[in-house]
Each structure stands twice: as structure tokens, then as C-alpha cells.
Amino acid sequence: MEHNNSIKNINNIIDSLRLDCPNTDFTQTKSYAYIDFTTEDVSNIVTPYGPEYGGSNISDPPFTGTGFTGSENGTIVPEW
């Protein structure tokens, strides 16, 4: 997870991945875990781009349409 090395604690995770958005199922706790995996089947991985970037995805914030999360702390996290 080298692109997320700056994400170190629960508050940073919430800000980086925008888990603070309304209507989310996320509930803040004192602990967290993450799943790190690799795949060779990259043909099934789709980056969600909005119309401004050649895609067709439309969604409410924090969706940016750029292929990256709308982090509040400057952390750059790709959306897959």
C-alpha cells in the first residue's frame, strides 16, 4: 500500500477516504483494519471517471470523477 503510506491513524483514514460523508454505513470506532491485496486480473479493475474526464460515472461528493478520492487532508488515494 505504498501510495497510502501517510495514512497512519483512524482520523487520517476517515479524512483520506472520506468516510465522514452523509449517508454512509461507516461508524467510527477506536480500532481499524485494512485489506491489502494484489491481483493479476487487472482487466476487472475500473477507475470511476466522471463525464469531465471521459467517463460516465455521476455520484454525490466525495466522488470527484477524477479517479481519486476527495480527501480532506491532501492525501492522494486512487479509486478503483
HUNORFEN-V970696 format. One record per residue. N is the residue number from 1. RES is the residue in one letter. PHI is phi in whole degrees, 0 to 359 (* if undefined). PSI is psi in whole degrees, -180 to 180 (999 if undefined). Layout:
# HUNORFEN-V970696
n: [N N]
res: [RES RES]
phi: [PHI PHI]
psi: [PSI PSI]
This chain:
# HUNORFEN-V970696
n: [1 2 3 4 5 6 7 8 9 10 11 12 13 14 15 16 17 18 19 20 21 22 23 24 25 26 27 28 29 30 31 32 33 34 35 36 37 38 39 40 41 42 43 44 45 46 47 48 49 50 51 52 53 54 55 56 57 58 59 60 61 62 63 64 65 66 67 68 69 70 71 72 73 74 75 76 77 78 79 80]
res: [M E H N N S I K N I N N I I D S L R L D C P N T D F T Q T K S Y A Y I D F T T E D V S N I V T P Y G P E Y G G S N I S D P P F T G T G F T G S E N G T I V P E W]
phi: [* 299 284 238 299 278 275 243 216 299 294 291 296 301 291 290 261 56 280 268 288 299 65 262 274 291 233 288 231 273 227 206 215 224 252 241 215 236 213 261 265 290 292 268 266 237 272 279 260 275 304 295 242 88 256 236 283 229 205 284 303 269 302 254 79 265 95 230 293 270 302 266 240 86 287 264 234 292 260 242]
psi: [45 -27 -7 26 -23 -8 107 -23 174 -41 -38 -36 -46 -46 -41 -40 3 47 3 4 149 153 27 155 -1 137 127 134 -178 -7 165 166 160 156 126 124 164 159 149 -7 60 -12 -18 -1 123 130 126 102 145 171 -32 -20 24 5 -174 5 134 127 165 160 142 7 129 -21 -1 -10 3 151 159 57 149 -6 12 -2 132 115 118 145 133 999]
